[in-house]
Amino acid sequence: MVQKMLSFAATAFITLLVVIDPIGTLPVFMTLTKMQTSAQRRQTAIRSVVVAALTLIVFALSGNAMFHFLGISLAAFEIAGGLLLLLLSIDMLLVRQSGFRTTTAVETNEAADSADVAVFPLAVPLIAGPGAMTSVILLMGRAEGSILQKTAAIVLMVVVLSICLLSLLFASKLVNHLSTTAINVIGRVFGIVLAGLSVQYILDGLLAAFPTLGAH
């Protein structure tokens, strides 16, 4: 029981840390807040993480109920979610910007005209993007009705978001010490880890959908 809990907690923490990618968000954050003062940038960082946290908590608590209402099984979502995360991991490995990891060109242009970038595009989709939303729903589904595991998933999500907040609060210092190459290397390492996790989600979904596959 303890080993299962520790395994779940480790998977949840690593998945959320890799998907949210606190270091990878720094360049976009600095670009979007380049016209702000230090105080304004600090407030933007806090508001964006709070909104992202509320968004992910809503998805964590309502995601499984929504899929049950739509008749989507956990196995089906594990396969679909695993494929989505696999695509995200490929973008991370290739250091390729896409709608999975950052804003699109249209969204960036809209953000440039916005007086407040904390909610959009920082909170959503930069921090609480498709990958993060998918991950929290998958983790809550894999908790198998265990209140302890579901609570652990939400707590670990808050921990990762706290790390993200710290990275944004010290963004200017971190960017000065981390070169673009270093940020890309970290992203590639995260991409390798995420690729393994996403394939495992797909395999688990296939085994749940086709139990006879496990007999071979």
Secondary structure as UniProt FT lines:
FT   HELIX           2..20
FT   TURN            22..25
FT   HELIX           26..32
FT   TURN            33..35
FT   HELIX           38..70
FT   HELIX           74..93
FT   TURN            94..95
FT   TURN            99..101
FT   HELIX           105..112
FT   HELIX           118..127
FT   HELIX           130..142
FT   TURN            143..145
FT   HELIX           147..169
FT   HELIX           171..177
FT   HELIX           180..209
FT   HELIX           211..215
//
